[in-house]
Amino acid sequence: MSESKKGSRSKSGDRIYRHGQAADWQPPGGQQCVEQISNHIEVHLGKAEAVFYEFISDTVYLNIHRVGPTAELPFFTLITPGMSDLPMSVPAEIDAPKHLELLITLPGNWKFDEESLKDEAWYWPIRLLKILARFPHKHNTWLGWGHTVPNGDPPRPYAQNTKLSGAIILTPIFVPDGFDSLPIDERKVIHFFSFVILYKKEMDLKLRSGTKTLLEKLVRANISGSVDINRPNVARKRFGLF
């Protein structure tokens, strides 16, 4: 089912969309730019030390590349070559990229061994990348800067060891200049966005007071783009919201 074209408005003026059932499974049309994206990642971030392959793919191929950590960037970066194979359904009146790839940054001690990844406490960032990368294609919608996507309705934690339960799409932080876009030809430019993981109260704050207010509080609390499952909630009283 496609998104509600009207949606509703939050107190901050942001449009809220409710999405119904996702489109049925369909085979991918092929990996159109995987070589260009892989080269782009290697040039700017480093060679992928591992790739999480899919045995069966829905709509687009999403073989997650893992880079790092390095001395310059002591984090793991997971990236989704494949999301950009299809354009998103960006409304005609909105000037926003139609071709995206997503990335998430994880601390250098994150576990990726086979046994650990059987536990959702370690696997959920990979699952989330796949869900968000397919989301616009399965729901005939789009993702752009400042969009928040809760983990369900109502939002539920990604794993039992954290209360983080949503994501906000933002410009990548831990990347060098020149990484955030990849021109393919005169008609297609792939843009790379990251996402910061949020608590429910932080998503509520964004809807109530706007993205700028939320980002100011994240910066003031020194919250970086890297996942920290136990970080403070910037929408709680001790951060001066109420």
C-alpha positions, 0 to 999 in steps of 0.5 A, spaced: 500 500 500 502 506 498 503 512 503 497 517 505 498 523 500 496 528 505 498 525 511 498 529 517 502 535 521 506 535 527 506 541 532 513 543 529 509 543 522 513 536 519 508 532 515 507 525 518 505 519 514 502 513 516 504 507 511 500 500 510 502 494 508 508 493 504 508 491 497 509 484 495 515 481 494 519 482 487 525 480 484 531 485 484 532 488 477 540 487 477 545 491 481 546 497 476 552 501 480 555 496 485 562 497 482 562 504 482 559 505 489 564 499 491 570 504 488 567 510 491 567 507 498 574 504 497 577 511 495 574 515 501 573 510 507 577 504 505 577 497 502 571 493 505 573 488 510 567 484 509 560 483 505 554 481 508 551 477 502 543 476 501 541 469 499 534 471 497 533 479 495 527 483 495 526 488 490 533 491 490 540 487 492 543 489 499 549 486 500 552 490 506 559 493 506 563 493 512 569 498 513 574 499 518 575 501 524 582 505 522 587 509 526 583 515 523 576 513 524 576 508 530 569 506 528 565 500 523 561 503 517 556 499 514 553 501 507 548 499 503 550 498 496 543 497 492 538 502 495 540 506 489 538 501 484 531 504 484 529 511 484 525 513 490 518 516 489 520 524 491 514 528 490 514 533 484 514 539 488 520 537 493 527 538 491 531 532 494 535 526 492 531 520 488 537 515 489 540 514 496 545 509 499 545 509 507 550 508 512 550 507 520 557 508 524 558 503 530 563 503 535 570 499 534 568 494 539 562 491 536 561 484 535 561 481 528 563 474 529 558 469 526 555 466 533 554 474 536 550 475 530 545 470 532 543 475 537 539 481 535 543 485 540 549 485 535 545 484 529 540 489 529 544 495 525 544 490 519 537 489 519 535 496 520 539 498 514 536 493 510 529 495 512 530 502 511 534 501 504 527 497 502 522 502 506 521 507 500 521 502 495 516 497 498 511 503 500 512 508 494 515 513 498 521 517 500 527 518 505 530 525 506 534 529 511 531 530 517 526 524 516 525 520 522 522 512 522 520 509 528 521 502 529 514 500 529 507 503 531 508 504 537 516 504 537 519 498 540 526 498 542 531 494 537 534 489 542 533 487 549 539 491 551 537 498 549 531 503 549 533 506 542 527 505 538 527 510 532 532 513 527 533 520 524 536 521 517 542 526 516 548 528 513 554 523 514 558 525 520 564 521 520 566 521 512 571 525 508 569 531 503 567 528 497 564 522 499 556 524 500 555 524 493 557 520 487 555 522 480 553 516 475 551 520 469 547 526 467 541 523 470 543 520 476 547 522 482 547 517 488 547 521 495 549 518 501 546 519 508 547 516 515 542 515 520 542 517 528 539 512 533 533 515 537 529 514 543 522 515 543 522 521 547 527 524 542 522 523 536 516 526 540 521 532 541 522 532 534 515 532 532 513 537 537 519 542 536 522 541 530 529 537 527 533 543 529 531 543 536 533 536 537 539 536 533 541 542 538 540 538 544 544 532 541 550 536 539 550 540 546 550 533 549 556 531 545 552 525 542 555 523 535 553 519 529 556 513 532 551 508 535 551 508 543 546 503 546 546 506 553 547 514 551 543 519 555 536 521 552 536 528 550 529 529 551 529 527 558 528 533 564 535 533 566 537 536 559 532 542 560 526 540 556 521 541 561 
